[in-house]
Amino acid sequence: MEYVPTEKQNRNMKAKVLKYKFDGNTIVAPYMELEPYAENVFISLARKNEYGNESEDSFHVICKIGDVHFSCGQYSRRILDKEGHREEAAAYCKNWIENILKNAEDGKIIPLLSVHVFNALGLDSTPLVQARETYAKRQEEKRLERKRKEEQERKEKESRWHQQLDENKRKFLNGEKITAEMFLEITGRDGFDIHIRTKGTFNRHVTAIDRNGTVSFRKYKGRRTPDFTGCHKAVTDYLAFLAEDEISQ
């Protein structure tokens, strides 16, 4: 059955409406201009479409229970004008209290606005507050579990990376070639400093190197062969650094 407002209801009215402030957390109750939409349901213009398309104007949908008005979200005029939406909105508001209590019982998230509406209606909001606390505790436990897993994954990834560095260092010391990237990572981890220009040569030109200073490099047509003196010196100095460190231990 289609909702037909009375002549009195058909006139726009002003009322205090419980709603969220723009920050999405603070509850306010401003006076708003209300337009009848369905039984105990009103709409109030939230913002006009910037291109003048009235079907895309956004409206607050407002439920009325007793003498309390509260916002149930925002929808465009195009959505609000769809067939059956008025009946859906009326049923939503009619069953709102029952559904909120059921959601609290089922452990679903309870919006802060619902607690304020219950208080304004003079209803016991304890089940809602408890449901919010339980939900928040559950979310915090999930957050801590995610953090624990992330930390575990980070440690495992770091351990795998150090194992990879150890394996490449072993190869290098055994005379095998390793990539320039690996050589720079290993020396950096060991606390051995390489001049920034030499690092640049490693990064731009060297593909692999061994402990004898034998370099595999990228050769570009029409360009001269790079000077690898700094790279050779880095290898020699690094081996001396390791030997000195071993003696000191």
N, C-alpha and C positions, 0 to 999 in steps of 0.2 A: 504494500500500500504506500503510495507516494505521500511524503510529508508535505503538508500545506500549512505554513505558518499563519496564525491569526493576524488580523490587521494590526494589533498591538505588537505582536512578535515581529511582524514584517518591518517595523520601524527599527532602524539602527539604534543601538543603545551603547552606553559606556559602562564598563564594570572593571573592577580590579581582577587581574588575571595573574595567577602564579605561573611563572615561567623562568627559564634560565636566562641569565645575563649573557652578553656576548662572549664571555670567557668560558661558558659551558659548564661552570661549576657553582656559581653564585645564584641563589634563588632571589628573585625580585617579584614585586606585585604592582606593576604600573597599571594605571587606568588605560583601557584600550577600547577603541571603537569596534563594536561587534555587529556582524551581519548574520542573521539566521541562516543556517545551512541544513540542519536536520533536527529531529527531536532532541532537545538538550545539547545541541551541537551548534557552534558558531564559528565564523571565520573572521580573521582580522588581517588587513593588508600588512605584510612584513616588508616587502620592497617591490617597487615597480621594475619591470624589465627594462634594461638600459637601452634597448632598441625600440621601445614602444610597442612590443608585442604583448598585448593584454593577456593572451592565453598562457604566457610564461611568467606573468606576475606571480609572486610568491606570497602565500597566506599562512598565518598561524591557524591551525585547527584547534578549537577550544571546546573542551567538555564542560558541562555544567552538572554538578551533583549537589543537590541541596542548594545552598546559596554560594557554593564555591565554584569558581571558574579556574581552569588550568589548561595550559597548552599541552597538546599531544603531538607536536611536530609541525613541520612546514611542508606545504605541497603547492604545486603550481595550479593555476586555474584550469589548465588543460586536464590535469589528473582529477581535480575535484569535480569537473563536469562530466566525467565518465559515468556510464550507466552503472547503477548499483552502489556507487560510492557513498551516497547519502545514507542508504540503509546500513551499509557496513559501519559507517561512522557512528550512527545511532546505536547499533548493537554493541560496538566497542565501548562506548560511554556507559551504556546500561549495565554491562557486565564487568566494568573496570575494576571495582572493588574486589569482586569475587576472583577475577583473574590475577590481580596483584597478590592477593593472599595465597593463591595456588602457586604462583611463581616463587614466592618466598618459601613456601613449604617444599618446593622442588629444588631449592638451592640455586635458582637462577638469579642473575644480576637484578638488583632492585634500584632504580634511579633515586637519587636524593630528592628529586621533585615529588615522588610518590609519598615519601615520608612527610613532607610538608603538607601535601594534600590531606593525608590522613589526620594530621594534627589539626588542620583547619576545619575538618569535618567533625572533630571531637572523637575520632576513632582511636583505638589503641594501636600505636605505631610500633610497639615493642617487637612483634614478629618481623617487621620490615627492617628495623634497626639491627636485630640479631642476624637476619639473613644477609644484610650488607656486611656486617663484621665477619661472618663466616666466609662469605665470598671473597672479601679482601684478604683474609688469612690464607685462603686456598690459593689465591692469585700470587700472594707473596711466597708461599711455599713453592709454587711452580717457577716463579722468578729465580728463587735461590737454587732450585734444581737445575734450571737452564744455565745459571751462572756456574754451578759446579761442573756441569757437563762441558761447558765452553772452556773452563779452566783445565779440565782433564784433557780435552782435545788439544788445547794449546800446548800443554806439557808433552803430550805424546808426539805432536808435530815437531816440537823443539827437539825432543829426544831423537826422532828419526833424522832430523836435519843434522844434529851433531854426529850421529852414526855415519851419515853420508860424508860429512867432513873428515871424520876419522878414517874412513875407508879410502878416501882420495888422498889424504895425507900419507897413509901407509903406501899407496901406489907410488906416490911422488918420491918418497924416500927410498923405495925399492927400484927407482930408475924408470918407472913408467910415466908416460905423458898424462897430464891432467889438463882440463880446460883452464884458460886464463881466469875465468870467473871463479872457478874453484880455488885456484892459487890465491887470488885476492881475498876470498872469504876465509881461507885457512890462515893466512898470515894475519889478517885482521883479528880473528879470534884469538890467535896466539899473542897478540899485542905487539906485533912487528910492524913498524911504520914504513910505508912506501911513499916516495915523493909523488905528489899529485900529478905531475907531468908523466911520470912513469906509469901511473895507474891509467892515465888517458891512453897511452900507447898500448897497454895491455887490452883495454876495453875496445879500442878502435881497430886494432890490427891483429893481435895475437889470438889464435884459436886454441893452441895447446902448447905446453912447455914441460920439460922434464928437469931433473936436478942437475943435469950437465949444461943446462942453458940452451938446449936444442929447441928452437922455436918453430912451430907451424903457424903460418900467418896468411892473411888474406892479401892476395896480390891483385891490384887494380890496374887494368890496362892504361898505359900512358902515364902512370905515376911511378916515381922512384921507390925503391925498396926502403921502408922505414928504418930508422936507426934504432936497433934493439940493445944498445949499450946499457941503457938504464935498466932494462929487463934482466940482462945477464947479471948486472951488479946486484939487483934485487934478490935473485936466486942465490948468488954467492953469499951475500950478507945474511940472508935468511937462514941458510945452513949454518953459518958461523954463529948466528943468534941462538939456534937450537943447541949447538954444541956447547956454547957458553952456559946456556941455561941448564943443560944436563950436568955440567961440571959443578955448577953452583949448588945443585941439589944433592 
